[in-house]
């Protein structure tokens, strides 16, 4: 029984071409690893900076003094009296 994968891909017969493909594969894997490390470093750096900023804000008390929300609404209004016209 023949392998169905060989219908789509046939490895090169030349040892030099095989070596080139192996080196290319190693290069792609190394590049992928380094790009992943760079993105991980950026994400970790952003998380650390955010943690430091939030910690400093908490220490300095810059949280913004807010009143407790008790459900009351302060409003101002004016009552306007309308007098009805009398037909007397």
C-alpha positions as CSV (number, residue, x, y, z in Angstrom):
1,X,0.0,0.0,0.0
2,X,1.4,3.4,-1.0
3,X,1.5,6.3,1.4
4,X,-1.1,9.0,0.4
5,X,1.3,11.7,1.5
6,X,3.7,10.8,-1.3
7,X,1.1,11.9,-3.8
8,X,1.5,15.6,-2.7
9,X,5.1,15.7,-1.4
10,X,8.1,13.7,-2.6
11,X,11.3,14.4,-0.7
12,X,14.2,15.4,-2.9
13,X,16.7,12.7,-3.8
14,X,19.7,14.9,-3.6
15,X,21.4,14.9,-0.1
16,X,22.4,18.6,-0.6
17,X,18.8,19.6,-1.2
18,X,17.7,17.6,1.9
19,X,20.4,19.4,4.0
20,X,19.1,22.7,2.6
21,X,15.5,21.8,3.6
22,X,16.7,20.8,7.1
23,X,18.6,24.0,7.6
24,X,15.6,26.0,6.3
25,X,13.3,24.2,8.7
26,X,15.7,24.9,11.6
27,X,15.9,28.6,10.6
28,X,12.1,28.9,10.5
29,X,11.7,27.3,13.9
30,X,14.4,29.6,15.4
31,X,12.8,32.7,13.9
32,X,9.4,31.7,15.2
33,X,10.9,31.1,18.7
34,X,12.6,34.5,18.7
35,X,9.5,36.3,17.5
36,X,7.5,34.6,20.3
37,X,10.1,35.6,22.9
38,X,9.9,39.2,21.7
39,X,6.1,39.3,22.0
40,X,6.2,37.6,25.4
41,X,8.7,40.2,26.6
42,X,6.5,43.0,25.4
43,X,3.5,41.6,27.1
44,X,5.3,40.9,30.3
45,X,6.8,44.4,30.2
46,X,3.4,46.0,29.7
47,X,2.0,44.0,32.6
48,X,4.8,45.0,34.9
49,X,4.5,48.7,34.0
50,X,0.7,48.5,34.6
51,X,1.2,46.8,38.0
52,X,3.8,49.5,39.0
53,X,1.5,52.4,37.9
54,X,-1.5,50.9,39.8
55,X,0.6,50.3,42.9
56,X,2.0,53.8,42.9
57,X,-1.5,55.3,42.4
58,X,-2.8,53.3,45.3
59,X,0.1,54.3,47.6
60,X,-0.3,58.0,46.7
61,X,-4.1,57.9,47.1
62,X,-4.8,59.2,43.6
63,X,-7.8,57.0,43.4
64,X,-10.2,60.0,43.1
65,X,-12.2,60.5,46.3
66,X,-15.7,59.6,45.3
67,X,-18.8,59.8,47.4
68,X,-20.7,56.8,48.3
69,X,-23.5,56.2,45.9
70,X,-26.6,56.2,48.2
71,X,-29.1,56.5,45.3
72,X,-30.0,60.1,46.0
73,X,-30.0,62.6,43.2
74,X,-29.5,66.3,44.0
75,X,-31.7,68.5,41.9
76,X,-32.9,72.1,41.7
77,X,-36.3,73.0,40.5
78,X,-38.6,76.0,40.3
79,X,-42.4,75.8,40.6
80,X,-44.2,77.9,38.1
81,X,-47.8,78.7,39.0
82,X,-50.2,79.3,36.2
83,X,-53.3,81.3,36.9
84,X,-56.4,80.3,35.0
85,X,-58.3,83.0,33.3
86,X,-61.8,83.5,34.7
87,X,-64.6,84.4,32.4
88,X,-66.3,86.5,35.2
